[in-house]
């Protein structure tokens, strides 16, 4: 696996001189942030050895390398999901590539359903912690040992210093930034109303179909993580209407300006 990662890294290094220290993973409908980088170099996943293509609407499927606040940044415009039929190693392969490229900090984002009844579509939420009761762990097997220890501590998967920094950035930008617990489900079907009630009872504030595998992998590799959810819709049973992916994309488009402003301010402080 490490050799496959090295092949991808070699290809990316042949296309740009940018040596990134900050990585950003952009969720559904949030990919526009990559277009704001200076001196940007765009590399499609499909052109990079050993990286699979993203198949979900709202995920461009490309790395963008460039600069923000005079810092070298690599952005993933879209990610791979378990529900697409990919293996766990496929899902975190781009993150392992970013680590070998040199990132030390990761800002990971997603579009999520609001479980907390105080939330509203369009809210941004800092992820304090997550809950994964799927029984699926990306570190299962022998190949994960090439990248870190067998039993990494998950006592602080989301870095407290980065959470504090993001809260200050939001306040300075006059952006409402919720805090909450992210609950992971595999998807691709949305959750039932009864499942959402159970998630709320277990302490979940938002629910989504990504992020947890990447965060677990990042922690194993010693990367500091900040997580941000865009509450793109209220989860099943909260409102009396069916859920659609188009609603997710509509909401993330509506909050694009606030999202870009927040990320810019956070990066300037890292």
C-alpha positions as CSV (number, residue, x, y, z in Angstrom):
1,X,0.0,0.0,0.0
2,X,2.8,2.4,0.8
3,X,4.3,1.8,-2.6
4,X,1.0,2.6,-4.3
5,X,0.8,5.8,-2.3
6,X,4.4,6.7,-3.3
7,X,3.5,6.3,-7.0
8,X,0.6,8.8,-6.6
9,X,2.8,11.2,-4.7
10,X,5.5,11.0,-7.4
11,X,2.9,11.9,-10.0
12,X,1.6,14.9,-8.1
13,X,5.1,16.2,-7.4
14,X,5.8,16.0,-11.2
15,X,2.9,18.5,-11.8
16,X,3.6,21.2,-9.1
17,X,6.3,22.5,-6.8
18,X,3.7,23.2,-4.0
19,X,4.6,21.3,-0.8
20,X,1.4,21.4,1.2
21,X,1.3,21.6,5.0
22,X,-2.5,22.0,5.3
23,X,-5.0,19.6,3.8
24,X,-8.7,20.3,3.3
25,X,-11.4,17.7,2.4
26,X,-14.5,19.3,0.9
27,X,-17.9,17.6,1.3
28,X,-21.0,17.6,-1.0
29,X,-21.5,20.9,-2.6
30,X,-18.6,22.6,-0.8
31,X,-16.0,22.1,-3.6
32,X,-16.0,25.7,-4.7
33,X,-13.5,26.6,-2.0
34,X,-10.8,24.9,-4.1
35,X,-11.3,27.6,-6.8
36,X,-10.2,30.3,-4.4
37,X,-6.6,29.1,-4.0
38,X,-3.8,31.3,-5.4
39,X,-1.3,29.8,-7.8
40,X,-3.5,26.7,-8.1
41,X,-2.7,23.5,-9.8
42,X,-5.7,21.2,-10.5
43,X,-5.1,17.4,-10.8
44,X,-8.1,15.1,-11.5
45,X,-8.2,11.9,-9.4
46,X,-8.7,9.9,-12.5
47,X,-5.3,11.0,-13.8
48,X,-3.4,10.0,-10.6
49,X,-2.1,6.5,-10.3
50,X,-4.1,4.3,-7.9
51,X,-6.8,6.8,-6.9
52,X,-10.4,6.0,-7.6
53,X,-12.8,8.4,-9.2
54,X,-15.6,10.1,-7.2
55,X,-19.1,9.2,-8.5
56,X,-21.3,11.5,-6.4
57,X,-22.9,14.7,-7.6
58,X,-21.4,17.7,-5.9
59,X,-17.9,16.0,-5.8
60,X,-15.6,17.2,-8.6
61,X,-13.0,14.6,-7.9
62,X,-9.8,16.6,-8.0
63,X,-6.9,17.8,-5.9
64,X,-6.2,21.5,-6.0
65,X,-2.8,22.6,-4.7
66,X,-2.1,26.3,-4.1
67,X,-1.7,29.0,-1.5
68,X,-3.8,30.7,1.1
69,X,-2.5,33.4,3.4
70,X,1.0,32.5,2.1
71,X,0.5,28.9,3.3
72,X,0.8,25.8,1.0
73,X,-2.5,24.0,0.9
74,X,-3.9,20.9,-0.8
75,X,-7.7,20.7,-1.3
76,X,-9.7,17.6,-2.1
77,X,-12.7,18.6,-4.2
78,X,-14.9,15.7,-3.2
79,X,-14.2,12.4,-1.5
80,X,-14.8,8.7,-1.9
81,X,-17.6,7.0,0.2
82,X,-18.1,3.5,1.5
83,X,-21.6,3.5,-0.1
84,X,-20.1,4.0,-3.6
85,X,-18.8,0.4,-3.3
86,X,-15.2,1.4,-2.6
87,X,-13.0,-0.4,0.0
88,X,-11.9,1.4,3.2
89,X,-8.4,1.6,1.8
90,X,-9.8,3.3,-1.3
91,X,-11.6,5.9,0.8
92,X,-8.6,7.0,2.8
93,X,-6.0,6.5,0.0
94,X,-6.1,10.3,-1.0
95,X,-5.5,11.2,2.7
96,X,-2.5,8.9,2.9
97,X,-1.2,10.6,-0.3
98,X,-1.7,14.0,1.3
99,X,0.2,12.9,4.4
100,X,3.1,11.7,2.3
101,X,3.0,15.0,0.4
102,X,3.7,16.7,3.8
103,X,0.4,17.8,5.4
104,X,0.4,18.3,9.2
105,X,-3.1,19.6,9.7
106,X,-6.4,18.6,8.2
107,X,-9.7,20.6,7.9
108,X,-12.4,18.0,7.0
109,X,-15.8,19.1,6.0
110,X,-19.1,17.5,5.1
111,X,-22.8,18.1,4.5
112,X,-24.8,16.6,7.3
113,X,-28.4,16.2,8.4
114,X,-29.5,18.2,11.5
115,X,-30.5,15.9,14.4
116,X,-30.3,18.6,17.1
117,X,-33.7,20.3,17.1
118,X,-32.1,23.7,17.7
119,X,-30.2,23.5,14.4
120,X,-31.4,25.0,11.1
121,X,-30.5,24.2,7.5
122,X,-27.5,26.4,6.5
123,X,-25.9,26.3,10.0
124,X,-22.2,25.4,10.3
125,X,-21.2,23.1,13.1
126,X,-17.8,22.4,14.6
127,X,-17.4,18.7,15.2
128,X,-16.4,18.1,18.8
129,X,-16.4,14.3,18.5
130,X,-18.1,11.5,16.5
131,X,-20.0,8.3,17.0
132,X,-19.4,5.3,14.8
133,X,-21.6,2.3,15.6
134,X,-21.4,0.7,12.2
135,X,-18.9,-1.8,13.2
136,X,-16.6,-0.7,10.3
137,X,-13.1,0.6,11.1
138,X,-10.7,1.7,8.4
139,X,-7.7,0.4,10.4
140,X,-8.8,-3.2,10.2
141,X,-6.2,-5.5,8.5
142,X,-2.5,-5.5,8.1
143,X,-2.0,-2.7,5.5
144,X,-3.0,0.0,8.0
145,X,0.1,-0.9,10.0
146,X,2.2,0.7,7.2
147,X,1.0,4.1,8.3
148,X,0.9,4.0,12.1
149,X,0.2,2.1,15.3
150,X,-2.4,-0.7,15.6
151,X,-4.3,0.9,18.4
152,X,-4.3,4.7,18.1
153,X,-6.0,6.6,20.9
154,X,-9.3,8.3,19.8
155,X,-9.6,10.3,23.0
156,X,-9.2,13.6,21.1
157,X,-9.8,12.9,17.3
158,X,-10.6,16.6,16.8
159,X,-7.8,18.9,18.0
160,X,-9.0,21.2,20.8
161,X,-6.6,24.0,19.8
162,X,-7.9,24.0,16.3
163,X,-11.5,24.0,17.6
164,X,-10.7,27.0,19.7
165,X,-9.0,28.7,16.8
166,X,-12.1,28.1,14.6
167,X,-14.4,29.5,17.2
168,X,-12.4,32.7,17.3
169,X,-12.4,32.9,13.5
170,X,-16.1,32.5,13.4
171,X,-16.7,35.2,16.0
172,X,-14.4,37.6,14.1
173,X,-16.3,36.9,10.9
174,X,-19.7,37.2,12.6
175,X,-20.6,33.7,11.6
176,X,-22.8,31.5,13.8
177,X,-20.9,28.3,14.4
178,X,-22.6,25.5,16.3
179,X,-20.8,22.7,18.1
180,X,-21.9,19.1,18.2
181,X,-21.4,15.4,17.8
182,X,-21.3,13.9,14.4
183,X,-22.9,10.4,13.9
184,X,-21.7,8.3,11.0
185,X,-24.0,6.0,9.0
186,X,-22.9,4.1,5.8
187,X,-25.7,5.3,3.5
188,X,-26.6,5.7,0.8
189,X,-30.2,5.7,1.9
190,X,-31.1,8.5,4.3
191,X,-31.9,7.4,7.9
192,X,-35.4,6.5,9.0
193,X,-37.3,8.7,11.5
194,X,-36.8,6.0,14.2
195,X,-33.1,5.8,13.5
196,X,-32.9,9.6,13.9
197,X,-34.7,9.4,17.3
198,X,-32.2,6.8,18.4
199,X,-29.2,8.9,17.2
200,X,-30.6,11.9,19.1
201,X,-30.9,9.7,22.2
202,X,-27.3,8.5,21.8
203,X,-26.1,12.1,21.8
204,X,-25.8,12.8,18.0
205,X,-26.3,16.4,16.8
206,X,-25.7,15.8,13.1
207,X,-25.7,12.7,10.9
208,X,-23.8,11.9,7.7
209,X,-22.2,9.3,5.5
210,X,-18.5,10.3,5.5
211,X,-15.7,11.8,7.6
212,X,-15.2,9.2,10.3
213,X,-12.9,6.9,8.3
214,X,-10.7,9.8,7.2
215,X,-10.5,11.2,10.7
216,X,-9.5,7.8,12.2
217,X,-6.9,7.4,9.5
218,X,-5.6,10.9,10.1
219,X,-5.3,10.3,13.9
220,X,-3.3,7.2,13.2
221,X,-0.9,9.1,11.0
222,X,-0.5,11.9,13.6
223,X,-2.4,14.6,11.7
224,X,-4.2,17.3,13.7
225,X,-7.9,17.4,12.6
226,X,-10.6,20.1,12.6
227,X,-14.0,19.0,11.5
228,X,-16.9,21.3,10.2
229,X,-20.3,20.1,9.1
230,X,-22.7,22.2,7.0
231,X,-26.2,21.4,8.2
232,X,-27.7,20.9,4.7
233,X,-31.1,19.6,5.8
234,X,-33.0,18.5,8.9
235,X,-32.8,14.8,9.4
236,X,-35.8,12.5,8.8
237,X,-38.7,13.0,11.1
238,X,-37.8,16.6,12.1
239,X,-39.7,18.1,9.2
240,X,-42.7,16.6,7.4
241,X,-41.1,16.2,4.0
242,X,-38.9,13.6,2.2
243,X,-35.1,14.1,2.0
244,X,-33.3,14.6,-1.3
245,X,-29.6,15.0,-2.3
246,X,-30.6,18.0,-4.4
247,X,-31.7,19.8,-1.2
248,X,-28.2,19.1,0.2
249,X,-26.6,20.8,-2.8
250,X,-29.0,23.7,-2.7
251,X,-28.3,24.5,0.9
252,X,-24.5,24.2,0.6
253,X,-24.6,26.6,-2.4
254,X,-26.6,29.1,-0.2
255,X,-23.9,29.1,2.5
256,X,-20.9,29.2,0.2
257,X,-19.9,32.7,1.0
258,X,-20.0,32.2,4.8
259,X,-18.2,28.9,4.4
260,X,-15.4,30.4,2.3
261,X,-15.0,33.3,4.7
262,X,-14.7,31.0,7.7
263,X,-12.1,28.7,6.1
264,X,-10.1,31.7,5.0
265,X,-10.0,33.1,8.5
266,X,-9.2,29.7,10.0
267,X,-6.3,29.1,7.6
268,X,-4.9,32.6,8.3
269,X,-4.7,31.7,12.0
270,X,-3.1,28.2,11.6
